[in-house]
Amino acid sequence: MMTAARAASPRGRTSPLEVLRHDPAVYATGRVWSEKVEALWGADQAAFATLTPRGNVTVVHGSGHNVYRDAQAVSVTAVRQVLKALVTRQ
């Protein structure tokens, strides 16, 4: 799946990207899915972040699937950082 996305991505693209990842411990406690699926999910999110040299993955401790609800301050900070980087071209 990521191979197709990478192939479609323009070379040299430098847009900032912040991937906020749920806390794997929250999913393990709730037995949301298996360790294998968790590992694949994490690997896919890490690969997604590599589509741009300015991609980053942050695990948000204590959050579940809805990171934006579980960690509102972290989510808002991430959005502001990406917007600032776009506006100032940093």
N, CA, C and O atoms as a GROMACS GRO file, in nm:
protein
  360
    1MET      N    1   0.082  -0.119   0.000
    1MET     CA    2   0.000   0.000   0.000
    1MET      C    3   0.087   0.125   0.000
    1MET      O    4   0.060   0.219  -0.075
    2MET      N    5   0.191   0.128   0.082
    2MET     CA    6   0.276   0.246   0.090
    2MET      C    7   0.358   0.264  -0.037
    2MET      O    8   0.396   0.376  -0.071
    3THR      N    9   0.387   0.156  -0.107
    3THR     CA   10   0.464   0.166  -0.230
    3THR      C   11   0.389   0.251  -0.333
    3THR      O   12   0.449   0.335  -0.400
    4ALA      N   13   0.259   0.231  -0.345
    4ALA     CA   14   0.178   0.309  -0.438
    4ALA      C   15   0.174   0.456  -0.397
    4ALA      O   16   0.182   0.544  -0.482
    5ALA      N   17   0.162   0.482  -0.267
    5ALA     CA   18   0.159   0.620  -0.219
    5ALA      C   19   0.293   0.688  -0.244
    5ALA      O   20   0.298   0.804  -0.284
    6ARG      N   21   0.401   0.616  -0.221
    6ARG     CA   22   0.535   0.672  -0.243
    6ARG      C   23   0.557   0.701  -0.390
    6ARG      O   24   0.617   0.803  -0.425
    7ALA      N   25   0.510   0.613  -0.477
    7ALA     CA   26   0.527   0.632  -0.620
    7ALA      C   27   0.448   0.754  -0.669
    7ALA      O   28   0.489   0.822  -0.762
    8ALA      N   29   0.334   0.781  -0.605
    8ALA     CA   30   0.250   0.894  -0.646
    8ALA      C   31   0.299   1.026  -0.588
    8ALA      O   32   0.257   1.133  -0.634
    9SER      N   33   0.387   1.020  -0.490
    9SER     CA   34   0.435   1.142  -0.426
    9SER      C   35   0.540   1.211  -0.513
    9SER      O   36   0.634   1.146  -0.558
   10PRO      N   37   0.524   1.342  -0.538
   10PRO     CA   38   0.623   1.414  -0.619
   10PRO      C   39   0.759   1.413  -0.551
   10PRO      O   40   0.770   1.432  -0.430
   11ARG      N   41   0.862   1.391  -0.630
   11ARG     CA   42   0.998   1.392  -0.574
   11ARG      C   43   1.031   1.531  -0.524
   11ARG      O   44   0.994   1.632  -0.583
   12GLY      N   45   1.103   1.533  -0.413
   12GLY     CA   46   1.146   1.660  -0.358
   12GLY      C   47   1.039   1.730  -0.275
   12GLY      O   48   1.061   1.842  -0.227
   13ARG      N   49   0.927   1.668  -0.258
   13ARG     CA   50   0.820   1.730  -0.178
   13ARG      C   51   0.870   1.749  -0.035
   13ARG      O   52   0.923   1.655   0.025
   14THR      N   53   0.853   1.867   0.017
   14THR     CA   54   0.904   1.894   0.151
   14THR      C   55   0.797   1.943   0.247
   14THR      O   56   0.828   2.012   0.344
   15SER      N   57   0.674   1.909   0.222
   15SER     CA   58   0.567   1.950   0.312
   15SER      C   59   0.586   1.886   0.449
   15SER      O   60   0.625   1.770   0.458
   16PRO      N   61   0.557   1.961   0.555
   16PRO     CA   62   0.565   1.902   0.688
   16PRO      C   63   0.450   1.805   0.710
   16PRO      O   64   0.341   1.824   0.657
   17LEU      N   65   0.474   1.702   0.787
   17LEU     CA   66   0.372   1.602   0.817
   17LEU      C   67   0.395   1.553   0.959
   17LEU      O   68   0.506   1.512   0.995
   18GLU      N   69   0.292   1.557   1.038
   18GLU     CA   70   0.300   1.507   1.176
   18GLU      C   71   0.195   1.399   1.193
   18GLU      O   72   0.075   1.426   1.184
   19VAL      N   73   0.240   1.276   1.217
   19VAL     CA   74   0.150   1.164   1.240
   19VAL      C   75   0.142   1.144   1.391
   19VAL      O   76   0.243   1.116   1.456
   20LEU      N   77   0.022   1.158   1.446
   20LEU     CA   78   0.001   1.134   1.589
   20LEU      C   79  -0.053   0.993   1.604
   20LEU      O   80  -0.161   0.960   1.556
   21ARG      N   81   0.024   0.913   1.673
   21ARG     CA   82  -0.005   0.770   1.685
   21ARG      C   83  -0.064   0.738   1.821
   21ARG      O   84  -0.020   0.792   1.922
   22HIS      N   85  -0.164   0.652   1.823
   22HIS     CA   86  -0.221   0.609   1.951
   22HIS      C   87  -0.115   0.538   2.034
   22HIS      O   88  -0.012   0.495   1.982
   23ASP      N   89  -0.141   0.525   2.161
   23ASP     CA   90  -0.050   0.457   2.252
   23ASP      C   91  -0.072   0.306   2.240
   23ASP      O   92  -0.181   0.257   2.271
   24PRO      N   93   0.029   0.231   2.195
   24PRO     CA   94   0.012   0.086   2.181
   24PRO      C   95  -0.028   0.018   2.312
   24PRO      O   96  -0.097  -0.084   2.310
   25ALA      N   97   0.012   0.073   2.425
   25ALA     CA   98  -0.024   0.014   2.554
   25ALA      C   99  -0.174   0.022   2.579
   25ALA      O  100  -0.231  -0.068   2.640
   26VAL      N  101  -0.238   0.127   2.532
   26VAL     CA  102  -0.384   0.141   2.547
   26VAL      C  103  -0.453   0.032   2.468
   26VAL      O  104  -0.549  -0.028   2.516
   27TYR      N  105  -0.405   0.005   2.348
   27TYR     CA  106  -0.465  -0.101   2.267
   27TYR      C  107  -0.436  -0.239   2.324
   27TYR      O  108  -0.521  -0.328   2.316
   28ALA      N  109  -0.318  -0.259   2.381
   28ALA     CA  110  -0.284  -0.388   2.440
   28ALA      C  111  -0.372  -0.417   2.562
   28ALA      O  112  -0.419  -0.529   2.581
   29THR      N  113  -0.395  -0.314   2.643
   29THR     CA  114  -0.478  -0.330   2.762
   29THR      C  115  -0.622  -0.365   2.725
   29THR      O  116  -0.684  -0.451   2.788
   30GLY      N  117  -0.673  -0.299   2.624
   30GLY     CA  118  -0.811  -0.324   2.581
   30GLY      C  119  -0.824  -0.439   2.483
   30GLY      O  120  -0.934  -0.473   2.439
   31ARG      N  121  -0.711  -0.498   2.449
   31ARG     CA  122  -0.709  -0.608   2.350
   31ARG      C  123  -0.786  -0.570   2.224
   31ARG      O  124  -0.870  -0.644   2.174
   32VAL      N  125  -0.753  -0.451   2.174
   32VAL     CA  126  -0.820  -0.400   2.054
   32VAL      C  127  -0.782  -0.484   1.934
   32VAL      O  128  -0.868  -0.522   1.854
   33TRP      N  129  -0.654  -0.514   1.921
   33TRP     CA  130  -0.610  -0.603   1.814
   33TRP      C  131  -0.480  -0.671   1.856
   33TRP      O  132  -0.424  -0.640   1.961
   34SER      N  133  -0.434  -0.762   1.774
   34SER     CA  134  -0.318  -0.844   1.810
   34SER      C  135  -0.188  -0.764   1.802
   34SER      O  136  -0.183  -0.655   1.743
   35GLU      N  137  -0.084  -0.819   1.863
   35GLU     CA  138   0.048  -0.757   1.856
   35GLU      C  139   0.096  -0.746   1.712
   35GLU      O  140   0.162  -0.648   1.675
   36LYS      N  141   0.062  -0.845   1.630
   36LYS     CA  142   0.102  -0.843   1.490
   36LYS      C  143   0.038  -0.725   1.417
   36LYS      O  144   0.105  -0.653   1.342
   37VAL      N  145  -0.090  -0.704   1.438
   37VAL     CA  146  -0.160  -0.593   1.373
   37VAL      C  147  -0.103  -0.461   1.425
   37VAL      O  148  -0.083  -0.367   1.347
   38GLU      N  149  -0.076  -0.452   1.554
   38GLU     CA  150  -0.018  -0.330   1.611
   38GLU      C  151   0.116  -0.299   1.546
   38GLU      O  152   0.145  -0.184   1.513
   39ALA      N  153   0.198  -0.401   1.528
   39ALA     CA  154   0.330  -0.382   1.465
   39ALA      C  155   0.314  -0.335   1.320
   39ALA      O  156   0.386  -0.245   1.275
   40LEU      N  157   0.221  -0.394   1.247
   40LEU     CA  158   0.197  -0.353   1.108
   40LEU      C  159   0.145  -0.210   1.102
   40LEU      O  160   0.185  -0.132   1.016
   41TRP      N  161   0.055  -0.176   1.193
   41TRP     CA  162  -0.002  -0.041   1.196
   41TRP      C  163   0.109   0.062   1.221
   41TRP      O  164   0.116   0.165   1.153
   42GLY      N  165   0.194   0.034   1.318
   42GLY     CA  166   0.305   0.124   1.348
   42GLY      C  167   0.401   0.137   1.230
   42GLY      O  168   0.448   0.247   1.200
   43ALA      N  169   0.430   0.025   1.165
   43ALA     CA  170   0.520   0.027   1.050
   43ALA      C  171   0.460   0.108   0.935
   43ALA      O  172   0.531   0.184   0.868
   44ASP      N  173   0.330   0.093   0.913
   44ASP     CA  174   0.264   0.170   0.806
   44ASP      C  175   0.265   0.319   0.838
   44ASP      O  176   0.287   0.401   0.748
   45GLN      N  177   0.242   0.355   0.962
   45GLN     CA  178   0.244   0.496   0.997
   45GLN      C  179   0.385   0.554   0.983
   45GLN      O  180   0.401   0.668   0.939
   46ALA      N  181   0.486   0.476   1.020
   46ALA     CA  182   0.625   0.522   1.004
   46ALA      C  183   0.658   0.538   0.855
   46ALA      O  184   0.724   0.634   0.817
   47ALA      N  185   0.612   0.444   0.772
   47ALA     CA  186   0.635   0.453   0.628
   47ALA      C  187   0.563   0.574   0.569
   47ALA      O  188   0.617   0.643   0.483
   48PHE      N  189   0.442   0.601   0.616
   48PHE     CA  190   0.366   0.716   0.569
   48PHE      C  191   0.443   0.845   0.597
   48PHE      O  192   0.447   0.934   0.512
   49ALA      N  193   0.504   0.854   0.713
   49ALA     CA  194   0.580   0.974   0.749
   49ALA      C  195   0.702   0.994   0.661
   49ALA      O  196   0.751   1.106   0.648
   50THR      N  197   0.753   0.888   0.600
   50THR     CA  198   0.871   0.901   0.514
   50THR      C  199   0.837   0.954   0.375
   50THR      O  200   0.927   0.975   0.294
   51LEU      N  201   0.709   0.975   0.348
   51LEU     CA  202   0.672   1.029   0.217
   51LEU      C  203   0.723   1.171   0.199
   51LEU      O  204   0.728   1.222   0.086
   52THR      N  205   0.759   1.235   0.306
   52THR     CA  206   0.819   1.368   0.301
   52THR      C  207   0.940   1.369   0.395
   52THR      O  208   0.936   1.307   0.501
   53PRO      N  209   1.046   1.439   0.357
   53PRO     CA  210   1.163   1.446   0.446
   53PRO      C  211   1.130   1.513   0.579
   53PRO      O  212   1.208   1.503   0.674
   54ARG      N  213   1.017   1.581   0.586
   54ARG     CA  214   0.979   1.652   0.708
   54ARG      C  215   0.869   1.580   0.784
   54ARG      O  216   0.797   1.640   0.864
   55GLY      N  217   0.856   1.449   0.760
   55GLY     CA  218   0.755   1.370   0.828
   55GLY      C  219   0.804   1.325   0.965
   55GLY      O  220   0.923   1.302   0.986
   56ASN      N  221   0.711   1.313   1.057
   56ASN     CA  222   0.744   1.273   1.193
   56ASN      C  223   0.628   1.193   1.251
   56ASN      O  224   0.511   1.222   1.223
   57VAL      N  225   0.661   1.092   1.331
   57VAL     CA  226   0.560   1.014   1.402
   57VAL      C  227   0.580   1.036   1.550
   57VAL      O  228   0.691   1.024   1.602
   58THR      N  229   0.471   1.070   1.619
   58THR     CA  230   0.475   1.088   1.763
   58THR      C  231   0.374   0.996   1.828
   58THR      O  232   0.256   0.999   1.794
   59VAL      N  233   0.420   0.912   1.921
   59VAL     CA  234   0.329   0.829   1.998
   59VAL      C  235   0.274   0.916   2.110
   59VAL      O  236   0.350   0.973   2.188
   60VAL      N  237   0.143   0.925   2.118
   60VAL     CA  238   0.079   1.008   2.219
   60VAL      C  239   0.035   0.916   2.333
   60VAL      O  240  -0.067   0.848   2.325
   61HIS      N  241   0.114   0.917   2.438
   61HIS     CA  242   0.091   0.827   2.551
   61HIS      C  243  -0.045   0.852   2.616
   61HIS      O  244  -0.085   0.966   2.640
   62GLY      N  245  -0.114   0.743   2.643
   62GLY     CA  246  -0.246   0.749   2.706
   62GLY      C  247  -0.362   0.767   2.611
   62GLY      O  248  -0.477   0.771   2.653
   63SER      N  249  -0.332   0.779   2.481
   63SER     CA  250  -0.441   0.802   2.385
   63SER      C  251  -0.480   0.674   2.313
   63SER      O  252  -0.400   0.583   2.294
   64GLY      N  253  -0.606   0.670   2.274
   64GLY     CA  254  -0.657   0.560   2.195
   64GLY      C  255  -0.670   0.603   2.050
   64GLY      O  256  -0.593   0.685   2.002
   65HIS      N  257  -0.768   0.547   1.980
   65HIS     CA  258  -0.786   0.574   1.838
   65HIS      C  259  -0.810   0.722   1.809
   65HIS      O  260  -0.759   0.776   1.712
   66ASN      N  261  -0.888   0.787   1.893
   66ASN     CA  262  -0.922   0.928   1.871
   66ASN      C  263  -0.823   1.018   1.945
   66ASN      O  264  -0.857   1.080   2.046
   67VAL      N  265  -0.703   1.023   1.894
   67VAL     CA  266  -0.596   1.101   1.958
   67VAL      C  267  -0.640   1.246   1.976
   67VAL      O  268  -0.612   1.306   2.080
   68TYR      N  269  -0.705   1.300   1.878
   68TYR     CA  270  -0.747   1.441   1.885
   68TYR      C  271  -0.842   1.467   2.001
   68TYR      O  272  -0.849   1.580   2.052
   69ARG      N  273  -0.916   1.366   2.045
   69ARG     CA  274  -1.004   1.382   2.160
   69ARG      C  275  -0.932   1.349   2.291
   69ARG      O  276  -0.951   1.417   2.392
   70ASP      N  277  -0.850   1.245   2.286
   70ASP     CA  278  -0.781   1.198   2.407
   70ASP      C  279  -0.668   1.291   2.450
   70ASP      O  280  -0.635   1.299   2.568
   71ALA      N  281  -0.609   1.359   2.354
   71ALA     CA  282  -0.495   1.448   2.382
   71ALA      C  283  -0.510   1.575   2.300
   71ALA      O  284  -0.435   1.599   2.205
   72GLN      N  285  -0.606   1.654   2.337
   72GLN     CA  286  -0.638   1.773   2.259
   72GLN      C  287  -0.522   1.872   2.250
   72GLN      O  288  -0.497   1.927   2.143
   73ALA      N  289  -0.452   1.893   2.359
   73ALA     CA  290  -0.341   1.989   2.357
   73ALA      C  291  -0.230   1.943   2.263
   73ALA      O  292  -0.173   2.023   2.190
   74VAL      N  293  -0.200   1.814   2.265
   74VAL     CA  294  -0.096   1.760   2.176
   74VAL      C  295  -0.140   1.776   2.030
   74VAL      O  296  -0.060   1.813   1.945
   75SER      N  297  -0.266   1.748   2.003
   75SER     CA  298  -0.319   1.759   1.868
   75SER      C  299  -0.314   1.903   1.816
   75SER      O  300  -0.271   1.927   1.704
   76VAL      N  301  -0.358   1.996   1.899
   76VAL     CA  302  -0.357   2.137   1.859
   76VAL      C  303  -0.214   2.185   1.836
   76VAL      O  304  -0.188   2.258   1.740
   77THR      N  305  -0.123   2.145   1.923
   77THR     CA  306   0.017   2.184   1.907
   77THR      C  307   0.073   2.131   1.775
   77THR      O  308   0.145   2.202   1.705
   78ALA      N  309   0.042   2.007   1.743
   78ALA     CA  310   0.091   1.948   1.618
   78ALA      C  311   0.037   2.023   1.496
   78ALA      O  312   0.112   2.052   1.402
   79VAL      N  313  -0.092   2.055   1.497
   79VAL     CA  314  -0.151   2.130   1.386
   79VAL      C  315  -0.086   2.267   1.374
   79VAL      O  316  -0.052   2.310   1.264
   80ARG      N  317  -0.068   2.334   1.485
   80ARG     CA  318  -0.004   2.466   1.482
   80ARG      C  319   0.138   2.460   1.429
   80ARG      O  320   0.180   2.547   1.353
   81GLN      N  321   0.213   2.356   1.467
   81GLN     CA  322   0.351   2.341   1.419
   81GLN      C  323   0.354   2.321   1.268
   81GLN      O  324   0.437   2.380   1.199
   82VAL      N  325   0.264   2.238   1.217
   82VAL     CA  326   0.260   2.213   1.073
   82VAL      C  327   0.220   2.341   0.999
   82VAL      O  328   0.280   2.376   0.898
   83LEU      N  329   0.118   2.410   1.049
   83LEU     CA  330   0.075   2.534   0.984
   83LEU      C  331   0.185   2.640   0.988
   83LEU      O  332   0.207   2.709   0.888
   84LYS      N  333   0.253   2.653   1.099
   84LYS     CA  334   0.363   2.750   1.109
   84LYS      C  335   0.473   2.716   1.009
   84LYS      O  336   0.528   2.804   0.943
   85ALA      N  337   0.505   2.587   0.998
   85ALA     CA  338   0.609   2.546   0.904
   85ALA      C  339   0.567   2.575   0.760
   85ALA      O  340   0.650   2.613   0.678
   86LEU      N  341   0.440   2.558   0.730
   86LEU     CA  342   0.390   2.589   0.594
   86LEU      C  343   0.395   2.738   0.565
   86LEU      O  344   0.439   2.780   0.458
   87VAL      N  345   0.349   2.817   0.660
   87VAL     CA  346   0.340   2.961   0.641
   87VAL      C  347   0.479   3.024   0.633
   87VAL      O  348   0.504   3.110   0.549
   88THR      N  349   0.568   2.981   0.721
   88THR     CA  350   0.702   3.042   0.724
   88THR      C  351   0.801   2.966   0.637
   88THR      O  352   0.917   3.006   0.624
   89ARG      N  353   0.754   2.858   0.577
   89ARG     CA  354   0.839   2.773   0.491
   89ARG      C  355   0.963   2.723   0.563
   89ARG      O  356   1.072   2.714   0.506
   90GLN      N  357   0.945   2.690   0.689
   90GLN     CA  358   1.058   2.637   0.769
   90GLN      C  359   1.063   2.488   0.756
   90GLN      O  360   1.150   2.424   0.815
   0.00000   0.00000   0.00000
